[in-house]
Amino acid sequence: MKYNGKEFFTYKVSDGLVSSVVLSLLEYKDDIWIATDNGISRYNGKDFINYISYKDNNFGIVWCITRFKDSIWFGTKKQGLFKFNPAKAGGTNNGFVNYSEKDGLPLTSIFSLASDNSYLWIANSRSGLYRYDGKSIINYTKDFNLENKVLTNLIIADSALWVGTKKKGIFKYIYKNGKFIKSTNYFPTDYIYSSAAKGENLFFGTRGNGLIYYKNKPVRYTSTNGLINNLVYSILIDKENSIWVTTNKGISKIISHKFKGYLNGKAVLSICEYKGAIWVGTFENGLIKIEDEKITTCNQKNGLLRYKQVWALSVFNGKLWIDRE
């Protein structure tokens, strides 16, 4: 689904989308890439090109997408890691390269990817952390003391790699010229859901323990000091450097470390900034717009189909894209 500022347009399987269950979106040059539970769709503004299988195996669930060295990278649930060269468009297999067991990457769920100019970091949720330098994949799980840990989130910020885990907190790895010189574990019992960064400011959303803010040292925000709820789904840093935090009981906006609450009691799954407004996807109340402190629920009058759940939001080619159920 997309929104052009005036009305909504819905894209379904009948319009060419590979699946109605959208898990991740990525804008790259003139295309938007769509990860689903049944492969990948590529939208060029007019048509969908779908990629369902590689050789004889279906992609299945595709969890995440990122960019690295002029290619698009996909993490899947059962088929490992895939690279696609956008310059080689065409048939289902054309342009894809698979990295899996033969390359040292076990065929278990690749839940998160992060990249910088030198490396692609791969979080294999059950078997650990891997790094690709453009030539080979290296397993860093043992070196980084991540054995027997479920990895949930990766982000590169503040000259470090940050690894979020399930109930083992956040691991910060400082590296220089490809070599790690220091590691630190913060909040070793937290379940990390999400992350966001701008400059030296980092934020991590947790499952039940609020929001973690890091600049030089970590600080936790919870409902006891103003956060609307402690289960944080996603985080947005807007153009004015305000922090928007979505939870299962509404939204908190942080300005100069002070909180303001919105949509109290509503479960909020996704958030995006578009044309000067904050757009919010909820679990039971559809799409909501917050602009100049005014809250508007979008409905069928705008061309929006009747639905309750909005899982993801993204901006592409001047349009707001909406994944809804």
C-alpha positions in Angstrom: 0.0 0.0 0.0 1.2 3.6 -0.7 0.1 7.0 0.2 0.9 10.1 -2.0 -0.3 12.8 0.4 -3.9 12.7 -0.6 -5.1 9.2 -1.0 -4.1 5.5 -0.5 -3.4 2.9 -3.1 -3.4 -0.8 -2.1 -1.1 -3.3 -3.8 -2.1 -7.0 -3.4 -1.2 -10.3 -4.8 -3.6 -9.7 -7.6 -1.6 -6.6 -8.6 1.6 -8.6 -8.8 3.0 -8.5 -5.2 4.5 -11.9 -4.4 2.7 -12.1 -1.0 0.5 -10.0 1.3 2.7 -10.7 4.3 5.4 -8.0 4.2 8.4 -8.3 6.6 10.9 -5.7 5.5 11.3 -2.8 3.0 14.3 -1.2 1.4 14.7 1.7 -1.0 17.6 1.3 -3.5 18.1 3.8 -6.3 14.8 3.7 -8.4 13.4 0.5 -6.8 11.7 -0.6 -3.6 12.6 -4.1 -2.4 10.0 -6.0 -0.4 10.8 -9.0 1.7 7.8 -11.3 2.4 7.0 -14.8 3.7 7.1 -16.2 0.2 10.1 -14.6 -1.5 10.9 -11.1 -2.7 9.2 -8.4 -4.8 10.9 -5.6 -6.6 8.8 -2.6 -7.5 10.1 0.0 -10.0 7.2 2.5 -9.7 5.0 0.7 -12.3 5.5 -3.1 -12.1 6.4 -5.8 -9.7 9.2 -8.3 -10.5 9.0 -11.3 -8.2 11.7 -13.7 -7.1 10.2 -16.8 -5.5 13.0 -19.4 -5.8 16.7 -19.9 -6.3 17.5 -23.0 -8.5 15.2 -25.7 -7.1 14.5 -24.1 -3.7 12.0 -21.5 -2.7 13.2 -18.5 -0.8 10.4 -18.9 1.7 10.5 -16.4 4.6 12.8 -13.5 4.0 13.4 -11.7 7.2 15.7 -8.7 6.3 17.2 -6.6 3.6 20.3 -4.4 3.5 22.8 -2.8 1.0 26.5 -3.7 0.8 29.0 -3.0 -2.0 26.4 -2.0 -4.7 24.4 -5.2 -4.1 21.2 -6.0 -2.2 21.4 -8.7 0.5 18.6 -10.8 1.9 18.5 -12.9 5.1 16.1 -15.9 4.9 14.7 -18.3 7.4 15.9 -21.6 5.8 18.0 -20.9 2.7 20.8 -18.8 4.1 22.1 -15.5 2.8 21.5 -14.1 -0.7 23.2 -11.4 -2.7 21.5 -9.7 -5.7 23.2 -7.5 -8.3 20.5 -5.0 -9.4 22.4 -4.5 -12.7 21.5 -8.1 -13.6 17.7 -8.0 -13.8 15.7 -10.7 -15.5 14.5 -14.1 -14.6 13.9 -15.7 -11.2 17.6 -16.8 -10.6 19.4 -14.2 -12.7 21.7 -12.0 -10.5 21.3 -14.0 -7.2 24.2 -15.7 -5.4 23.6 -17.9 -2.4 25.8 -18.1 0.7 25.1 -21.1 2.9 26.8 -24.1 4.4 29.4 -24.4 1.6 30.5 -20.9 2.5 30.6 -21.5 6.2 27.1 -20.1 7.0 24.7 -22.6 8.6 21.2 -22.8 7.0 19.3 -21.4 10.0 17.4 -18.2 10.3 19.3 -15.0 9.4 17.4 -12.5 11.4 19.4 -9.3 11.0 22.0 -7.7 8.7 24.2 -4.6 9.2 26.9 -3.1 6.9 29.5 -0.4 6.6 32.0 0.4 3.9 34.1 -2.6 4.7 32.0 -5.5 6.1 28.6 -7.1 6.0 27.7 -8.4 9.5 25.2 -11.4 9.7 23.2 -12.4 12.7 22.3 -16.0 12.4 19.7 -16.1 15.2 20.6 -19.6 16.4 24.2 -20.1 15.4 25.9 -16.8 16.0 27.7 -13.9 14.3 29.4 -13.9 11.0 31.3 -11.3 8.9 31.7 -11.0 5.1 34.4 -8.8 3.6 33.5 -9.3 0.0 35.6 -12.5 -0.4 34.8 -14.9 2.5 32.6 -15.4 5.5 34.3 -15.7 8.9 32.6 -17.0 12.0 33.1 -14.6 15.0 30.7 -16.3 17.4 33.4 -17.9 19.6 35.8 -14.9 19.4 33.0 -12.6 20.5 31.7 -14.8 23.3 28.3 -15.2 21.6 28.0 -19.0 21.8 24.6 -20.3 22.9 23.0 -16.8 22.5 20.0 -15.9 20.3 20.9 -12.8 18.2 18.0 -10.5 17.5 19.4 -7.2 16.2 22.5 -5.6 14.6 23.5 -2.0 14.2 26.8 -0.2 13.4 27.1 3.1 15.2 29.6 5.1 17.2 32.5 3.3 15.5 31.3 0.0 16.9 29.2 -3.1 16.1 26.3 -3.5 18.5 24.7 -6.9 18.9 21.2 -7.3 20.5 20.3 -10.6 21.9 17.4 -12.5 23.5 17.7 -12.2 27.3 21.5 -11.6 27.2 21.4 -7.8 26.6 23.6 -5.8 24.3 27.2 -6.5 23.2 29.3 -3.6 22.0 32.4 -4.4 19.9 34.9 -1.7 19.1 37.0 -2.5 16.0 39.7 -0.7 14.0 41.1 -1.8 10.6 39.1 -5.0 10.9 40.5 -6.0 14.3 38.5 -5.8 17.5 40.1 -4.1 20.5 37.4 -4.1 23.1 34.0 -5.6 24.0 31.4 -4.7 26.6 28.1 -6.3 27.6 25.3 -4.0 28.8 22.1 -5.1 30.6 22.9 -8.8 30.4 19.4 -10.0 31.1 17.5 -7.8 28.5 15.7 -9.0 25.4 16.5 -6.5 22.6 13.8 -5.8 20.1 15.0 -2.8 18.0 17.6 -0.1 17.7 18.2 3.3 16.1 21.1 5.7 15.9 21.9 9.3 14.9 25.4 10.6 15.4 26.7 9.5 18.8 23.2 8.9 20.1 22.0 5.2 20.2 18.7 3.8 21.4 17.6 0.2 22.0 14.1 -1.1 22.5 13.6 -4.0 24.9 10.9 -6.5 25.6 9.5 -5.4 28.9 12.4 -3.3 30.2 11.9 0.0 28.4 14.2 2.0 26.3 18.0 2.1 26.6 19.8 5.3 25.6 23.5 5.3 25.1 25.9 8.2 24.7 29.3 7.6 26.5 27.3 5.5 29.0 24.0 3.7 29.0 20.8 5.1 30.6 17.5 3.3 30.9 14.1 4.9 30.5 11.0 3.1 31.8 7.5 3.8 32.8 8.8 4.9 36.2 10.4 8.0 34.6 8.0 8.8 31.9 8.0 6.1 29.2 4.4 5.2 28.3 5.1 1.4 28.4 8.1 -0.8 28.8 7.6 -3.1 25.8 9.3 -1.2 22.9 8.6 -2.3 19.4 10.3 0.3 17.2 12.2 3.6 17.4 12.3 6.7 15.1 14.6 9.7 15.2 12.9 12.5 13.3 14.4 15.5 11.5 14.2 17.6 14.6 16.1 14.9 16.6 13.0 14.0 18.6 12.8 10.3 19.6 9.5 8.5 18.9 9.1 5.1 20.7 6.3 2.7 19.8 5.1 0.3 22.5 2.2 -2.1 23.1 0.4 0.7 25.0 1.0 3.7 22.9 3.8 6.1 21.8 6.3 8.2 23.7 8.0 11.2 22.3 11.3 12.2 23.9 12.4 15.9 23.7 15.4 16.9 25.7 15.0 13.7 27.8 11.4 14.6 28.7 8.5 12.4 27.7 5.2 13.1 26.1 2.7 10.3 25.6 0.3 9.6 22.6 -2.3 6.9 21.9 -2.3 5.7 25.4 -3.4 2.0 25.6 -3.0 1.3 21.9 -0.4 -1.3 20.7 1.8 0.5 18.2 3.9 -1.7 15.8 5.5 0.7 13.4 6.4 4.4 12.9 7.6 6.7 10.1 8.1 10.4 9.3 6.4 11.6 6.1 5.7 15.2 4.8 6.1 16.8 8.2 3.9 14.3 10.1 4.5 11.2 12.1 2.6 8.1 10.8 1.9 5.3 13.1 0.9 1.7 12.4 -1.1 0.0 15.2 -2.1 -3.5 16.1 -5.9 -3.0 16.4 -6.5 0.6 15.2 -5.1 0.8 11.7 -3.0 3.8 10.5 -2.8 7.0 12.6 -1.3 10.4 11.6 0.1 12.8 14.2 0.7 16.3 12.9 1.1 19.5 15.0 -0.3 17.6 18.0 -3.4 16.7 16.1 -4.2 12.9 15.9 -6.1 11.6 12.9 -7.2 8.0 12.2 -7.0 7.2 8.5 -10.0 5.3 7.1 -11.9 4.4 3.9 -12.7 8.0 3.1 -9.0 8.4 2.1 -9.1 5.2 0.0 -7.7 3.1 2.8 -9.1 -0.4 3.0 -10.7 -1.5 6.2 -8.2 -3.3 8.4 -6.7 -3.2 11.9 -3.0 -4.1 11.8 -0.2 -2.1 10.2 3.1 -3.9 10.5 5.6 -1.8 8.6 5.9 1.8 7.2 8.4 3.2 4.7 8.9 6.2 2.4 9.9 5.6 -1.3 9.8 8.0 -4.3 7.9 10.6 -2.3 5.2 8.1 -1.2 4.4 6.5 2.1 4.3 2.6 1.8 2.2 0.6 4.2 2.3 -3.0 5.1 -1.1 -4.0 6.6 -2.9 -7.2 7.4 
